[in-house]
């Protein structure tokens, strides 16, 4: 019997785990995902990550992926916003499918908006976001672009995303990916329950 696991990566200035290391189930998409995983005996790996050091994030995620594979798990990569971008890059490196939720598609262009001092509302961490943190993403964006058709993707979008232009995302990915776009919603993504019908075949493949 095939065992399944999800590596889920949260977005920028966010978290999946609270200060005690418990899943932030007050976030509806995480609660729905947790319930789905419990019902289907899927392991849900939800580390808190730091987007100031993307190379470390990737190295840590690849280590987790390798450990799951060695234990016989079939892995799906999944993430929201910057986690969507991260999952896309990890899919390129591993050959696993990526489920990208309202993904950031050009971090080096998006993230300068956050330059300065930031406070993570989920963990309380106060930190400086600096220009080099944005520029580190340029070679990763280029690598994805150079291998665009070699990545298996499912995109889950809320059309009323207040941070990212959903139309641009659809235009970029419509010829190469499965796209499910819901009316309304927000950047946080408010249609996880409805999206399960599209998520389940990817994870339980």
N, C-alpha and C positions, 0 to 999 in steps of 0.2 A: 504493500500500500504506500502510495506516494505521500511524503510529508511536505508541508508547505510552510513557507515563512515570508514575512514582509519586512523589509527594511524601510521604515518611514522616516523622512526627514522634514522637520518643520521649516517655517519660513524665517526671513530676516527679522531680528529683534523679537523673536518669539521663543517658544519652548514647547516640548511635549510632556516634560516631567516637571512637577512642582519642586519646591526646595527640599522636600523629603524623598524625592525620587519616585513619586507616584504619578501615574498617568493623569494628565489634566482633562478629566472627563467632563468638566464644565464646558469644554469646547465640543460642540455637538458633533463635529465630524470625527473627532477622536472617540467619542462615546459610541457612535454608530459603528465605527471601524472595530473597536474593541468587542462589541457585541457580535459582529459578523465573525470575527476570528474565534471567539469562544464557541459559537455555534458550529463552526466548521473545522475545529481543531487546528487552526492556523497560528503559528507563533508570530507575535507582533513585537518587533524590535524598534524602539522609539527613542533613540539617544538624543540628548540635548547637544547641539553642535554650535560651533563658533565660526561665523562667516568671515572673521578677520584672518583666518588661516585656512584657506581652501585646500591646500595641499595636505594638511593634516586631516581635515575632514574626509577627504577622499581616501587617504591611507587607512584611517580608522574604519571607514565603511567597507573598504575592500577586505580588510582583515575579518570583519564580521561576516561578510559574504563568504569568504573562504572557509570559515569555521562552520557555517551552515551547510555548505556544499559537502564538506568532509563528513558531516553527520548524516548526509543523504537527503537534505532538504532541497526542494525546488524553490528558488527565491524570486520574488517580485520586488522591484524597486518602486518606491512611491514617495511623493513629496508635494508640498504646497508652496507656491511662489518660488522663493529661492531653493526650497527643497525640491521643487519640480525641475529646476535647472540642474541641480545636483544629481537627481535621479537619472536625468537624461545623459549626463556625462558618465555616470556609473554604468548605465546600460551599454554605452559604447565600449566600456572597458571589460564588461563581464559577459555580454551577450544576453543578459536577462531582459525581460520587458520592463518598461517604465510606465507608471501611471502618474501623469503630471497634472496637478490641480492648480488652476489659475497660474501657470508657470511664468516666472521671470525668464524672458528669452534673450535679454541683453543686459546682464548685470552691470557691466562696465558703464553703460549709459544710464541705467536706472538708479544705481546706488549712490552717485554723487548727491542726490537729493537729501541723503541722510547724513552728510558730512557734519562733524561737530560731536558734541557730547550726547549720548543716547542713554536711556534708562529702559532696561527690559522689564515690561510690566508683569511678566510671568515669574521671573527669578529675582528681580530687584537689582540685577547687575548694572552698574553704571560704567560706561566705557567710551573711549574716543573712537570715532569712525573717521579714518583719514584717507587722503587721496590714494595712497598706495594700496589700501584695502580694495578700492574699486578697480585699479589698474591690474591687479593680480589676475582678474578674470579674463583679460583679453586673449591670452593663448588658449585657454580652455574653450572660449567661444569659437575661436578659429578652428580648433580640433574638431569640435562638433560640426561646424560648417563644412569642413573638409570630408567628413564621413557621414553626412546627413542621412543618406538613404540606408545606412547600415544599422539603424537603431529602431527597435520595435517600441512604438509609443501608443498610449491611449491618453487623450487629453480630456479633462473634465473642466468645463468652464462655466462661470456665471456671467451672463451678458452684462449685468449691471456692476461689474467689477469697477470700483471707484479709483483704483490705482493703476491698472494696466488696461490697454486698449484691446478688448477681446477681438475686435474685427481684424486687427493686425496679426494677432496670434492665429486666428483661423486662416487668414491668407497665407501665412508662412507654412502652416502644417497640413492644410487640407488635402494636398496631393500625396502625402506620405504617411499619414497617421489616421487612426480612428479618433474622431472628435465628437464629443457629446456636449452640447451647449444648452444651458438652461436659461429661460427668461428670468429676469430679476436677480436676486441674490446680492452678493458682495464679494470683495476680495477674500474674505474669510472662507468663502464657499459654503453655501447653505443648502445644498442638495445632495449630501452624501447618501442619505437613505434612498433617494430616487436613483442615484448612480450605482447602487449595488448590483443592479442587473447587468451593468457593463463591467463592473469591477470583478465580479465572481468568476466569469469565464477566463479572465487573465490569470488570476491568482490560483484557481483550482484546475488549471490546464493539465 
